[in-house]
Amino acid sequence: MGVYLNPGNVDFQEVLNSKIYVDKSELIQYTNSVLRTTQKYICVSRPRRFGKSMAANMLTAYYSRGCDSREMFQGLKIAKHTGFEEHLNQYNVIHLNMRDYLTESENMKQLIQFVEEDLLDELQQEFADLRMPRRRTLVKVLEQAFAQYKIPFVFIIDEWDCIFRVHKSDAASQKTYLDFLRNLLKDKSYIALAYMTGILPIKKYGEHSAINAFYEYSMTDASPIEEFTGFTEQEVRRLCEQYQMPFTETKKWYDGYCVDGVSIYNPKSVVEAMLRGKFSNYWTKTETYEALKVYIDLNQDGLRDKIVQMIAGEKVPVNPDKFQNDMTTFHSADDVLTLLVHLGYLTYDEQNRVVWIPNGEVRQEFINSIEDGGWEPVVQAIRSSERLLQATLSGDAETVAELIEQAHQANASILKYNDENALSCVISLAYYSAQKNYTLHREMPAGKGFADIVFEPNRNCDLPALIVELKWGHSAEEAVEQIKRKDYLDCLKNYTGEVLLVGVNYDKEKRHTCRIERVKI
């Protein structure tokens, strides 16, 4: 049993020993299905603390000839599948964490040298009677070991992309590293499976297709292994029952990642919340908010407008196809937004090609990032939002009109003033604090049309529902009458209780008026 070649199962055993373990072992069913096929090259990218290393350790424990893992896996889901016994502990596994090598090396040439030296040392120890080739390069020795013993290799490379995140602008080192991986892995008969994990998908280098044999599974396209990206809703429900934590609140804090239609929760945060018995920003505490601020302050191609819309709870269109899979090449707002998807700050709907802020935990990180410089109108609207909500709930239409007018005028430089969609965005921003107790719906199908903004109270919340209708150049009274005339109350079929009908109008002089009526359904 070596450190890098055919390591044991100690690391995965520690995972199983943990107070909370969510069984993701059926990932092995997928990797078994692609062994020794053209799909055997797998690159999995997802945000930090989303279980990448856990999966890497699990695969190592399952495939490695350096241990006997039968008992360890016996109680897990994979043990029930065909092929479980066939592949269990049957391969020469090479498990590398590239961050370790990056830390101890001074440059890329030295990093590659250290990898090759460590693996050659362990290959010679593992295969004492190996007929060494005349040129003892790593690739030649691997080829000879496979030819002589007929046991293929499984490569598991964790943190494979750390080079691109640490040496963001060093294109020469990045290319050298990719060439090393290509020469080691591509089209090699000794490989049964190559599984790499990181945060970024594989770097695009135009005509230089360094490791284009890899199939990528990322936050923008994880099918068919999307359920292994994080915790599913069913898994979180079970944890909430076990630890007596409210599921609705857990969902608001940590849900929201849409991965090929599957709702995924942040595993790091869910585990912390269950063990500590309280909700907080656990995932974002593992990295300072400056990391996010650097990107949202770029303001390329109207990026700031889109950030404001998303903080207000909206979704914005994006084209992720041109993203170069690095942290420096930004030609448009789409490139920055796509990077934020891979970093876990946004989530992406492939079908509709839109992005949004996934949950309350991450939304707070955006607020932290904009509080210092350049975003004062947005921050002021957010800070006034609790006062606005209380004025609305108490029926103080004059104060509501005043606060919305302030928010609208302050943010007119960011969003087009005489635009109903822009006003709707400002309204959502101005009611920011309502997101703690309400779910906001924009343009919600209702009765004979679409309600501009509907605030639906969350379960176990005794606040009234709100239906907000916006007008320009008419009157607040007309806005309320439209809610009644077009049966917008119909959109709250699953709600019984008090509803506030809120009409907001603004005129050419940029004066705002408001009318609030109460009804019961």
Secondary structure, DSSP 8 states (H G I E B T S, - for coil): --SSBS--SHHHHHHHHSS-----TTHHHHHHHHTTSTT-EEEEE--TTSSHHHHHHHHHHHHBTTS--HHHHHTSGGGGSTTHHHHTT-BEEEEEEHHHHHHH-SSHHHHHHHHHHHHHHHHHHH-TT----SS--HHHHHHHHHHHH---EEEEEETTTHHHHHSTT-HHHHHHHHHHHHHHHTT-TTEEEEEEEESS-----TT--TTTT-EEEBTTB-TTSGGGSSEEHHHHHHHHHHHT--HHHHHHHH--EEETTEEEE-HHHHHHHHHHTS---TTGGGS-THHHHHHHTS-GGGHHHHHHHHHTT--EE--GGG--SSSS--SSHHHHHHHHHHHTSSEEETTTTEEE--SHHHHHHHHHHHSSSS-HHHHHHHHTHHHHHHHHHTT-HHHHHHHHHHHHHHTTTTS-SS-HHHHHHHHHHHTGGGGGTEEEEEEEEETTEEEEEEEEE-TT--S-EEEEEEEESS-HHHHHHHHHHTTGGGGGTT--SEEEEEEEEE-TT--EEEEEEEEE-
